C-alpha cells in the first residue's frame, strides 16, 4: 500500500472486536469512502490469501472522514 502512495500508519494494537478476528476486516469512517474502494480492497485481501470472503466491513463513526483501515487477525 505504501508503494502505491497510500498514507499508511503502523498498527498501534488498540483495536478490538468482541470475538477473535480470523482473516481480515475493513473498518471505515461513516463517510468519505467509496463503496467501490471497499469492495476492491476486500477482493485484494481475498485474492492475496489474507482473508476468506466475505470480508467483514465495519463502520466507526469516530474515524476521520475518508479513513479506511485494514485489520488482520489470525489465519
C-alpha positions in Angstrom: 0.0 0.0 0.0 2.8 2.4 0.8 4.5 1.8 -2.6 1.1 2.7 -4.2 1.2 6.1 -2.5 -1.2 5.4 0.3 -0.9 7.1 3.7 -0.2 4.1 5.9 0.2 4.2 9.6 1.7 1.4 11.7 -0.7 -0.7 13.9 -1.0 0.5 17.4 -2.6 -2.6 18.8 -5.5 -0.7 20.4 -8.4 -2.0 18.2 -10.6 -4.9 19.2 -13.6 -6.9 18.2 -15.9 -8.7 20.7 -14.7 -12.1 19.2 -11.2 -13.0 17.9 -10.6 -11.8 14.4 -9.8 -14.5 11.9 -8.6 -13.4 8.5 -9.2 -9.7 7.7 -11.7 -6.9 8.3 -12.1 -3.5 6.9 -13.0 -0.6 9.2 -14.2 2.7 7.6 -15.3 6.1 8.6 -19.0 6.9 8.3 -18.4 8.9 5.2 -15.8 9.7 2.5 -15.0 6.1 1.5 -16.4 4.9 -1.9 -18.1 1.5 -1.8 -16.1 0.5 -4.9 -12.9 1.1 -3.0 -14.1 -1.0 -0.1 -15.0 -3.8 -2.5 -11.7 -3.5 -4.3 -9.6 -3.8 -1.1 -11.8 -6.7 0.1 -11.2 -8.5 -3.2 -7.5 -7.9 -3.0 -7.4 -9.3 0.5 -9.2 -12.5 -0.6 -7.0 -12.9 -3.7 -3.9 -12.4 -1.6 -5.0 -15.1 0.8 -5.3 -12.7 3.8 -8.9 -13.4 4.3 -11.8 -15.5 3.1 -14.9 -13.9 1.6 -16.9 -12.1 2.5 -14.6 -9.7 4.3 -16.2 -8.1 7.4 -16.8 -4.4 6.9 -17.4 -2.3 10.0 -18.2 1.5 10.3 -16.6 3.5 13.1 -18.2 6.9 13.5 -15.1 8.2 15.4 -12.8 7.8 12.4 -12.0 10.9 10.4 -13.8 11.2 7.0 -12.2 9.1 4.3 -10.5 6.7 6.7 -10.2 3.0 5.6 -8.3 0.6 7.9 -7.4 -3.0 7.2 -7.3 -5.2 10.3 -5.6 -8.6 10.0 -6.1 -11.3 12.6 -5.1 -14.9 12.7 -5.5 -17.1 9.6 
